[in-house]
Amino acid sequence: MSAREKAPLPVLDDFPVKAVDTIRYGDTDMLGHVNNAVFSTFLETGRTRLLLHPRTFAPPGTGFALVRLVLDYRAEMRWPGEAHIGTGVTGVGRSSISLAQAIFQDGTCMATGETVIVLFDTTARRSLPLPDDVRAALEALAMR
């Protein structure tokens, strides 16, 4: 049995930031379940909730760039319904933020993800160190 199979699946309440997205009929594929590519869109919804709404952690002239995504599919999602996304910080580096994420439908964990994003200077096109106030605010959203 692999480590992935042994680890208990998270529940939505494990995450400090929660978001909801609508599962659209167009998200389904010819097999009738939500297409695998849509799962990463749901994770984006979760990251956006954490980083950009209702406040933003990106100083003017910067943004966040996704540099790593690991996604494990746990169960088949179906239309209609809602995707509930949990997101929490697992690490803060010089310019990077590591996140744990999970997608739920009807209380069941459908997928888990690990993402890494970096603060990015939109003019110079390179990463930037996270400001101290941003670092402190992100650390307050750490997974417990």
Secondary structure, 3 states (H helix, E strand, C coil): CCHHHHCCCCCHHHCCEEEEEEECHHHECCCCEECHHHHHHHHHHHHHHHHCCCCCCCCCCEEEEEEEEEEEECCCCECCEEEEEEEEEEEECCCEEEEEEEEEECCEEEEEEEEEEEEEECCCCEECCCCHHHHHHHHCCECC
